């Protein structure tokens, strides 16, 4: 989970806190980003284990962390101020999500079903819907 506070932006609707429950937050011009700001190049904020990083996706783009000009990938701390042109934000909080590529998802699935049995039916319905959509996509009956 990453909680970012936008301090300054040309878009006043972006001001304030933005929480993402994953380990990656993308900021930039594209609508694919979690936070879309037309005057901002593409940046990625990631949590990897117990550390927080910022990285410019486009090489050669500089940004400012606590008044220092930076390029590439950099470790940052909660409270550090990051600036690109007139877009400024800081990370208010972060924690690493326990679900990652090495997590035993089968064991986790069984544990969640034991904790909340109705999840199994919900997940089964979702799976059936995906199968149905796949059949429609490929014109299968």
URFEN-V451216 format. One record per backbone hydrogen bond with DSSP energy under -1.0 kcal/mol. CO is the residue of the C=O (numbers start at 1). NH is the residue of the N-H. If there is no record, write none. Layout:
BEGIN
co;nh
CO;NH
CO;NH
END
This chain:
BEGIN
co;nh
1;95
2;20
3;92
3;93
4;18
5;90
6;16
8;88
11;14
16;6
18;4
20;2
23;47
25;45
26;34
26;35
27;43
28;37
30;33
35;28
37;40
42;57
43;27
44;55
45;25
46;53
48;51
51;48
52;76
53;46
54;74
55;44
58;61
63;70
64;83
65;68
68;65
70;63
74;54
77;80
81;66
82;89
83;64
84;87
87;84
88;7
88;8
89;82
90;5
91;79
93;3
100;103
103;105
104;108
105;109
106;110
107;111
108;112
109;113
110;114
111;115
112;116
116;119
117;120
118;122
119;123
120;124
121;125
122;126
123;127
124;128
125;129
126;130
127;131
128;132
129;133
130;134
131;135
132;136
133;137
134;138
135;140
136;139
END
